[in-house]
Amino acid sequence: SKHLPPPAATQLTRTTGLEAQALPLPEKAIKDTDERQRMWSIVLLFVLQQLCGVGGVLYYSSTLFEKAGVASGMTANVAVAVALLVGSLGSIALSAFVSYRTLLMTSYGGMTISLTMLTMTLIPWSSNSLLGQWKMLPQFLLPSVLAYIALFGLGAGPLPAALVPE
C-alpha cells in the first residue's frame, strides 16, 4: 500500500467519488457553495454579535443598577461579571448536549425578550398613555440586565468564534 503525504496546511481535501481534489483555502471558500454559505453565516454571526448592543448594556450597567437602587458600583460590576461567567459556563456545559444552532437561537431570543423588558422598565409611562396602567416595577430592571448579559454569554458571545475552526 502506498502512503500519501498529508496535504499542506493551506489545503483541504475534497472527496468526489473515488478521486480527491485539493483546493487552497481561499479558493475553496469562494468556489464551493457549501463553504461560501458557511463563511457568510459566520461573518453574519460576528456582525450580529457586534450589533446586539451588549457594549451599551455593559457600559451603562452601573448607571442602570444605580437607578434601580443598588448603592455600590462595585456590586453592580461583580453582578455583571457573575452573570457573564454563568452564561459562559452554561454555554460550555450545554454545547456537549445541544446544537450550536439551538444555543444561538436561545441566546438571541432570550436577549430580545430581556432587552424588551429592560426597555419597558425605562420608558416613563404617563397616566394619559394607552398603556398607563402597565407601569413596570423597578425590580424588573436588575433581572432584565443580568438575564441579557447571561444570555449573551450563553451563545452570542462565545459561539461565533467557536464556529470558525469547525
ZINOR-V20398 format. One record per backbone hydrogen bond with DSSP energy under -0.5 kcal/mol. NH is the residue of the N-H (numbers start at 1). CO is the residue of the C=O. If there is no record, write none. Layout:
nh->NH co->CO
nh->NH co->CO
This chain:
nh->3 co->1
nh->4 co->2
nh->11 co->8
nh->12 co->23
nh->14 co->21
nh->15 co->13
nh->16 co->14
nh->16 co->19
nh->19 co->16
nh->21 co->14
nh->23 co->12
nh->23 co->21
nh->25 co->10
nh->28 co->24
nh->29 co->25
nh->30 co->26
nh->31 co->27
nh->32 co->28
nh->33 co->31
nh->36 co->32
nh->37 co->33
nh->38 co->34
nh->39 co->35
nh->40 co->36
nh->41 co->37
nh->42 co->38
nh->43 co->39
nh->44 co->40
nh->45 co->41
nh->46 co->42
nh->47 co->43
nh->48 co->44
nh->49 co->45
nh->50 co->46
nh->51 co->47
nh->52 co->48
nh->57 co->53
nh->58 co->54
nh->59 co->55
nh->60 co->56
nh->61 co->57
nh->61 co->58
nh->64 co->60
nh->65 co->61
nh->66 co->62
nh->67 co->63
nh->68 co->64
nh->69 co->66
nh->70 co->65
nh->71 co->69
nh->76 co->72
nh->77 co->73
nh->78 co->74
nh->79 co->75
nh->80 co->76
nh->81 co->77
nh->82 co->78
nh->83 co->79
nh->84 co->80
nh->85 co->81
nh->86 co->82
nh->87 co->83
nh->88 co->84
nh->89 co->85
nh->90 co->86
nh->91 co->87
nh->92 co->88
nh->93 co->89
nh->94 co->90
nh->95 co->91
nh->96 co->93
nh->97 co->94
nh->98 co->94
nh->103 co->99
nh->104 co->100
nh->105 co->101
nh->106 co->102
nh->107 co->103
nh->108 co->104
nh->109 co->105
nh->110 co->106
nh->111 co->107
nh->112 co->108
nh->113 co->109
nh->114 co->110
nh->115 co->111
nh->116 co->112
nh->117 co->113
nh->118 co->114
nh->119 co->115
nh->120 co->116
nh->121 co->117
nh->122 co->118
nh->123 co->119
nh->125 co->123
nh->129 co->126
nh->132 co->129
nh->134 co->131
nh->140 co->137
nh->141 co->138
nh->142 co->138
nh->143 co->139
nh->144 co->140
nh->145 co->141
nh->146 co->142
nh->147 co->143
nh->148 co->144
nh->149 co->145
nh->150 co->146
nh->151 co->147
nh->152 co->148
nh->153 co->149
nh->154 co->150
nh->155 co->151
nh->156 co->151
nh->157 co->152
nh->159 co->155
nh->162 co->158
nh->163 co->159
nh->164 co->160
nh->165 co->161
